[in-house]
Amino acid sequence: METTKILLDEKEIPSRWYNIQADLPKPLAPPIHPGTGQPIGPQDLAPLFPMELIKQEVSAERWVEIPSEVLEVYTLWRPTPLVRAHRLEKALKTPARIYYKNESVSPPGSHKPNTAVAQAFYNKNEGVARLATETGAGQWGSALSFATKLFGLKCTVYMVRVSYDQKPYRKSMMQVWGAEVFPSPTNKTNAGRKILEGDPNSPGSLGIAISEAVEDAATHEDTKYSLGSVLNHVILHQTIVGLETKKQLEVVGEKPDILIGCIGGGSNFSGFSFPFVADKLKGQQMRVIAVEPEACPTVTKGPYRYDFGDTAETTPLLKMFTLGHTFIPPGIHAGGLRYHGMAPLVSLLCDQKIIEAVAYHQIPVFEAALTFAQAEGIVPAPETAHAIKATIDEAKRCAQTGKEKVIVFNFSGHGHFDMGAYESYFTGQLQNYEYPQEKVEEALKHVPELG
Ligand SMILES: Cc1ncc(COP(=O)(O)O)c(C=O)c1O
């Protein structure tokens, strides 16, 4: 019988994270202070982040030691399995060999605790009492609630209203781990109140919720801000995923031809793929594909330029693909992919054509989710289903050409709290949203002219 799950021993958990900043084809453009127009320094970020994370954000060291306290928590669910999707291969009648890295086995159900645990640890170490954050799909908020509880910190989560309404039990899960959760936009912050004045029924967006959490942290001495994606240190922590995957592929003697992950802010895709991108940068042949929703097609349709990370213009300006920080994406069910911007690291590698991006509508994405669940069993999160859709398309291409490619994708999370979305699909209420070109054009008018 052929192996299905490729498992590593706990002793084989990587002890270092990989920092792709050491190997980039050209350096990242620096974050810019919106007031001065100059690159920001560590002190500008100090009100929001602990110093160790700020150091990691700008570090060019190739390897960063994982603290033993973080590794100890990781062993609650890591190493995660790499699974050969035999049944999916059969269902698709493809000669391709498909593998998926199953990050859904973490307690909150996704890859997000890989960085939440690290961030909670560094904050605790520097005497912080509370973390404020945003959440879209609820996966990040759950992960940070879980991690803060383990390290004895308080946690406040601003949850995008449309997701709060779609997934009430995500809120309960965060409460299990002791967090307080508010539907964003709220009346608690200036940023939230301003949005509600313009639209009392605002569905919210990640950009708005980030503004609220940043304001909360900036106005409370004992509180710092925590971001679940986009930033370099978040991506650094997520590389544990790709480093494990590499070891697991070595066990079965495979080299990937195609790597696939979904992109919201870019963290699971990057963490999974960057240890392999390091090989690609040295000349190894492979395709690396990032998958996004057609309703929020940041990389496939947006320009590559400086923009704010949030709606209220409180963050530094980052050079990235963007649809404009005032753009509020349609309320698709992949809430974690409703972000106007993209990680600067992903943006740079896309711009340099080292990685590629594709976009899909949500109905074919849900069809792919069903194909996967009916073959492999696990019900994917709608975000993850984007990666599955691209995997299935590539595997079908192999069926046409007869090529035996090795396709590996990141299974970023399960969809057990997304049954409302599946219900919409079954009752025919799910709709595809055409690319909202006019709204994006309007939003891009508000992006500062910095190049
Ligand atoms: C399961 C899952 N996958 C993917 C994402 C997208 O985020 P990122 O691009 O940072 O991995 C999210 C975000 O909430 C998520 O919950």
The ligand as an SDF file (V2000), in Angstrom:
LIG
                    3D

 16 16  0  0  0  0  0  0  0  0999 V2000
   -7.8530   29.4590    6.2850 C   0  0  0  0  0  0  0  0  0  0  0  0
   -7.2330   30.7170    5.7550 C   0  0  0  0  0  0  0  0  0  0  0  0
   -6.4590   30.6400    4.6680 N   0  0  0  0  0  0  0  0  0  0  0  0
   -5.8870   31.7440    4.1510 C   0  0  0  0  0  0  0  0  0  0  0  0
   -6.1000   32.9980    4.7020 C   0  0  0  0  0  0  0  0  0  0  0  0
   -5.4800   34.1850    4.0450 C   0  0  0  0  0  0  0  0  0  0  0  0
   -4.5030   34.8210    4.7860 O   0  0  0  0  0  0  0  0  0  0  0  0
   -2.9870   34.7470    4.3800 P   0  0  0  0  0  0  0  0  0  0  0  0
   -2.8840   35.2270    2.9480 O   0  0  0  0  0  0  0  0  0  0  0  0
   -2.3020   35.6750    5.3040 O   0  0  0  0  0  0  0  0  0  0  0  0
   -2.5330   33.3610    4.5380 O   0  0  0  0  0  0  0  0  0  0  0  0
   -6.8910   33.1150    5.8430 C   0  0  0  0  0  0  0  0  0  0  0  0
   -7.0950   34.4370    6.4720 C   0  0  0  0  0  0  0  0  0  0  0  0
   -7.8780   34.6410    7.3160 O   0  0  0  0  0  0  0  0  0  0  0  0
   -7.4720   31.9420    6.3750 C   0  0  0  0  0  0  0  0  0  0  0  0
   -8.2610   32.0070    7.4540 O   0  0  0  0  0  0  0  0  0  0  0  0
  1  2  1  0
  2  3  1  0
  2 15  2  0
  3  4  2  0
  4  5  1  0
  5  6  1  0
  5 12  2  0
  6  7  1  0
  7  8  1  0
  8  9  2  0
  8 10  1  0
  8 11  1  0
 12 13  1  0
 12 15  1  0
 13 14  2  0
 15 16  1  0
M  END
$$$$
